[in-house]
Amino acid sequence: MCCRRLYNTIKTKDFDPWLKEWNENWTPPEELLPIIQEDTIPKLLDCYYTDLQDNKITNLTAGIEVYLVVRTKNAIGKIIDIDLNNKNIDFICDGEIVTNDILKGIKITSVSHRVKLKTIKQQS
């Protein structure tokens, strides 16, 4: 009995203008767009040697000057250490022999950072 009375009340003409007004003024909420989070983690993309004319070198020999090219993402301004790990060649950077083949304190200044090195025979 109660439900029938409620149904009849909803169907009355007095209630229709309110429903019509509500439907006309109602706008659907905007669709939620996915939030794109920018990847800000520093990453090392590639590391290789080139000659002074920017040609890649795969086999290093003693007595030449090369660039160590470090390609990074989101690392500009970061200071890193680079392990050159070569058992046959030692390196000179800024006039000093690189101890244990580890370049220390290299500040990345671009996405393709270059460090000039000179190769020498392995020191005991």
Secondary structure per residue as TSV (DSSP state, phi and psi in degrees):
chain	resnum	aa	ss	phi	psi
A	1	M	-	360.0	-42.6
A	2	C	H	-64.6	-42.1
A	3	C	H	-64.6	-39.5
A	4	R	H	-64.2	-40.2
A	5	R	H	-64.9	-40.6
A	6	L	H	-65.0	-42.4
A	7	Y	H	-62.5	-44.3
A	8	N	H	-64.5	-35.2
A	9	T	H	-67.0	-41.9
A	10	I	H	-65.3	-33.5
A	11	K	T	-80.0	-6.3
A	12	T	S	-68.2	153.5
A	13	K	T	-68.1	-25.8
A	14	D	T	-66.4	-26.6
A	15	F	T	-86.7	-25.1
A	16	D	H	-60.6	-42.5
A	17	P	H	-61.5	-35.9
A	18	W	H	-65.1	-44.0
A	19	L	H	-62.7	-43.6
A	20	K	H	-62.4	-45.0
A	21	E	H	-63.5	-41.4
A	22	W	H	-64.2	-43.4
A	23	N	H	-66.0	-37.1
A	24	E	H	-71.0	-34.3
A	25	N	H	-87.7	-13.4
A	26	W	-	-77.4	130.7
A	27	T	-	-121.1	138.3
A	28	P	-	-67.4	149.2
A	29	P	-	-66.4	150.0
A	30	E	-	-64.0	145.5
A	31	E	-	-65.9	139.5
A	32	L	-	-75.8	124.2
A	33	L	-	-87.6	145.4
A	34	P	-	-65.8	142.8
A	35	I	-	-86.7	121.9
A	36	I	-	-94.2	117.1
A	37	Q	-	-94.4	127.0
A	38	E	-	-75.4	135.5
A	39	D	-	-76.6	113.9
A	40	T	-	-115.0	9.4
A	41	I	S	-77.6	127.3
A	42	P	-	-63.5	135.1
A	43	K	E	-134.4	143.0
A	44	L	E	-92.9	116.4
A	45	L	E	-89.6	-40.7
A	46	D	E	-162.1	155.9
A	47	C	E	-149.2	123.8
A	48	Y	E	-156.2	168.2
A	49	Y	E	-103.0	146.5
A	50	T	E	-132.6	159.2
A	51	D	-	-78.4	-176.9
A	52	L	T	-70.8	-11.6
A	53	Q	T	-99.2	13.8
A	54	D	S	67.0	29.7
A	55	N	-	-94.6	131.2
A	56	K	E	-61.4	142.2
A	57	I	E	-119.4	132.2
A	58	T	S	-103.3	-33.9
A	59	N	S	-113.5	116.5
A	60	L	-	-86.1	142.4
A	61	T	-	-125.4	159.2
A	62	A	T	-73.4	147.4
A	63	G	T	89.7	16.3
A	64	I	-	-120.7	159.4
A	65	E	E	-101.7	136.5
A	66	V	E	-138.0	165.0
A	67	Y	E	-107.6	136.0
A	68	L	E	-93.0	117.7
A	69	V	E	-101.6	124.3
A	70	V	E	-116.5	113.4
A	71	R	E	-98.0	127.6
A	72	T	E	-132.7	169.0
A	73	K	E	-132.9	129.9
A	74	N	S	59.4	33.3
A	75	A	-	-121.0	4.9
A	76	I	T	-61.5	129.6
A	77	G	T	93.3	-12.1
A	78	K	-	-79.5	150.9
A	79	I	E	-109.6	125.8
A	80	I	E	-129.0	162.0
A	81	D	E	-110.2	139.6
A	82	I	E	-122.4	124.8
A	83	D	E	-90.1	110.4
A	84	L	-	-79.1	-26.4
A	85	N	-	40.4	68.7
A	86	N	-	-126.9	122.5
A	87	K	S	-83.8	-13.4
A	88	N	S	-106.7	-20.0
A	89	I	E	-126.5	139.9
A	90	D	E	-107.4	166.4
A	91	F	E	-127.1	148.7
A	92	I	E	-116.7	128.2
A	93	C	E	-128.2	125.6
A	94	D	T	54.1	39.4
A	95	G	T	81.7	0.8
A	96	E	E	-122.8	142.6
A	97	I	E	-68.0	135.0
A	98	V	-	-76.7	115.6
A	99	T	G	-71.0	129.2
A	100	N	G	56.0	26.2
A	101	D	G	58.0	29.0
A	102	I	E	-117.8	114.7
A	103	L	E	-79.9	120.6
A	104	K	E	-107.4	143.4
A	105	G	E	69.6	37.5
A	106	I	E	-82.4	120.8
A	107	K	E	-92.6	122.1
A	108	I	-	-76.5	123.4
A	109	T	-	-114.0	-7.0
A	110	S	S	-156.1	171.3
A	111	V	S	-70.1	-22.2
A	112	S	E	-125.9	82.4
A	113	H	E	-85.7	137.4
A	114	R	E	-118.6	139.6
A	115	V	E	-123.6	124.1
A	116	K	E	-81.9	129.3
A	117	L	E	-131.0	155.2
A	118	K	E	-117.7	136.3
A	119	T	E	-95.4	142.5
A	120	I	E	-136.7	166.6
A	121	K	E	-63.7	151.5
A	122	Q	-	-56.6	128.3
A	123	Q	-	-91.8	140.9
A	124	S	-	-64.9	360.0
